[in-house]
């Protein structure tokens, strides 16, 4: 800073900026390589998936598989039905408190569904 203010040498500041820019670019490229490509099927049918998950959690008294089959059969072509059903089941299995906003759900709704789901799974 002394070189910039007192000696009016901006080369030092320029070198610092170039170094920081190059480092930032290298970090970006390394992070970009680690990221996986998004699933195209999940992107195409994301609204159906979200709506189905929401319906399942909002209606814990109804059978989840029946809701999944009804949603998939009404909107999705035959070639994608099996894969979308699997995606919905996978999303439902991985559902937790941290992703409730994605589906427009409240924690109380999720807790009620989770309790109902546990009771249904016990013999």
MOUR-V386237 format. One record per pair of residues at least 24 apart in sequence whose ideal C-beta (glycine too) atoms are under 10 Angstrom apart, sorted by the first residue. I is the first residue (numbers start at 1). GAP is how many residues later the second one is. D is the distance in Angstrom with one decimal. If there is no record, write none. Layout:
i-><I:I>
gap-><GAP:GAP>
d-><D:D>
This chain:
i-><39:39:41:41:41:41:41:41:42:42:42:42:42:44:44:44:45:45:45:45:45:45:45:45:45:46:46:46:47:48:48:48:48:48:48:48:48:49:49:49:49:49:49:49:50:50:50:50:50:51:51:51:51:52:52:52:52:52:52:52:52:53:53:53:53:53:53:53:53:53:53:54:54:54:54:54:54:55:56:56:56:56:56:56:56:57:57:57:57:57:57:57:57:57:57:57:57:57:57:58:58:58:58:58:58:58:59:59:60:60:60:60:60:60:60:60:60:60:61:61:61:62:63:64:64:64:64:64:64:65:67:68:92>
gap-><44:48:35:39:42:43:45:46:41:42:45:48:49:32:36:40:26:27:30:31:35:38:39:42:43:41:45:56:28:24:26:27:28:32:36:39:40:35:38:39:41:42:43:54:38:41:52:53:54:24:37:52:53:32:33:35:36:37:39:40:51:35:38:39:42:46:47:49:50:51:52:46:48:49:50:51:55:48:32:35:36:39:47:57:61:35:38:43:46:47:48:49:52:53:55:56:57:59:60:45:46:47:48:51:54:55:54:57:49:50:52:53:54:55:56:57:59:60:52:55:59:54:57:24:25:28:49:53:56:24:25:24:25>
d-><9.4:7.8:9.9:6.4:5.5:6.8:9.6:6.7:9.4:8.9:5.9:9.6:8.7:9.3:7.9:9.0:9.9:8.9:8.1:6.5:7.1:8.8:5.2:7.2:8.9:9.4:9.9:9.7:9.1:7.5:9.1:5.4:6.7:10.0:6.9:9.4:8.1:7.2:6.0:5.5:9.6:6.0:9.5:9.1:9.7:8.6:6.9:5.5:7.8:9.2:10.0:8.5:9.2:8.9:9.5:9.7:5.3:10.0:8.6:8.5:9.5:6.8:5.7:6.0:6.8:9.4:10.0:8.6:5.0:9.6:8.2:9.9:9.6:4.8:5.9:6.3:9.1:9.7:8.3:9.8:6.3:9.0:9.5:7.4:9.2:8.5:7.5:8.6:7.1:9.8:5.5:9.5:5.8:6.0:8.4:4.4:8.7:9.7:9.2:9.5:9.5:7.6:9.9:6.4:9.4:7.9:8.6:9.7:8.6:9.8:6.0:4.3:8.5:8.0:3.7:6.8:9.4:8.6:9.8:7.0:9.6:10.0:8.8:9.0:8.3:6.6:9.3:7.9:9.0:8.4:9.9:8.1:9.3>
